[in-house]
Amino acid sequence: MSSQKRRVSAPIRLDPETLELVKVASERTGLAQADILRLCLAIGLEDLRKLNYQIPTVLSDAAARTERRPVRYPDGRNLDNLKVAEPDPEA
């Protein structure tokens, strides 16, 4: 008997956008795409366990706590702090 854990294959269908994200993560981390997928599944499943598998309840509770706040823009009185660069004194 072998002391190593047995691995099984589980095919997964991805949309092209998700596959592209996996490819980018693979390139940036140097990990194989399969390793990225295993890591993402492990992280996601642990987060799901922490939520006690209650996705609808958690989403509903989060939405209920979120207040819609109006976006406030500066009234234009203090625009000096919005400068990106000093003006050219010779201009």
C-alpha positions in Angstrom: 0.0 0.0 0.0 1.1 3.5 -0.8 1.1 6.2 1.9 0.4 8.9 -0.6 -3.1 10.3 -1.0 -4.8 9.2 -4.2 -5.7 12.0 -6.6 -8.7 12.0 -8.9 -9.4 14.0 -12.0 -12.4 16.3 -12.1 -13.1 18.0 -15.4 -14.3 21.5 -15.1 -15.7 23.8 -17.8 -14.6 27.4 -17.7 -15.8 30.3 -19.8 -13.1 32.0 -21.8 -12.9 35.0 -19.5 -12.3 32.9 -16.4 -9.7 30.8 -18.3 -7.9 34.0 -19.2 -7.8 35.0 -15.5 -6.4 31.6 -14.7 -3.7 32.0 -17.4 -2.7 35.4 -16.1 -2.5 34.1 -12.5 -0.4 31.2 -13.7 2.0 33.5 -15.5 2.3 36.0 -12.6 2.8 33.4 -9.9 4.8 30.8 -11.9 2.4 28.1 -10.8 0.8 25.7 -13.2 -2.8 26.4 -14.2 -3.9 23.2 -12.5 -2.2 24.5 -9.3 -4.0 27.8 -9.6 -7.3 26.1 -9.9 -6.6 23.8 -6.9 -5.6 26.8 -4.8 -8.6 28.8 -5.8 -10.9 25.9 -5.0 -9.3 25.3 -1.6 -9.6 29.0 -0.7 -13.1 29.3 -1.9 -14.3 26.1 -0.2 -12.7 27.2 3.1 -14.5 30.6 2.8 -17.7 28.8 2.0 -17.3 26.6 5.1 -16.7 29.7 7.2 -20.1 31.0 5.9 -21.6 27.7 7.1 -22.6 27.2 3.4 -25.3 29.8 3.8 -24.7 31.8 0.6 -28.2 33.3 0.2 -28.4 34.3 3.9 -25.0 35.9 4.0 -25.7 37.9 0.8 -29.1 39.0 2.1 -27.6 40.1 5.4 -24.8 42.0 3.7 -27.2 43.8 1.4 -29.4 44.8 4.3 -26.4 46.3 6.2 -25.3 48.3 3.1 -26.7 51.8 3.0 -26.8 53.7 -0.2 -24.8 56.9 0.3 -24.9 59.7 -2.2 -21.7 60.5 -4.0 -20.5 63.9 -2.9 -18.2 65.9 -5.2 -16.1 68.9 -4.0 -17.9 72.2 -4.3 -14.9 73.8 -6.1 -13.9 76.0 -3.2 -10.6 74.1 -2.5 -9.3 72.9 -5.8 -5.6 73.7 -5.0 -5.2 70.2 -3.6 -6.3 68.7 -6.9 -3.2 69.9 -8.8 -1.2 67.1 -10.5 1.9 69.3 -11.2 3.0 72.8 -10.6 2.3 75.2 -13.5 5.3 76.0 -15.7 6.5 79.5 -14.5 7.8 80.3 -18.0 4.5 79.6 -19.7 
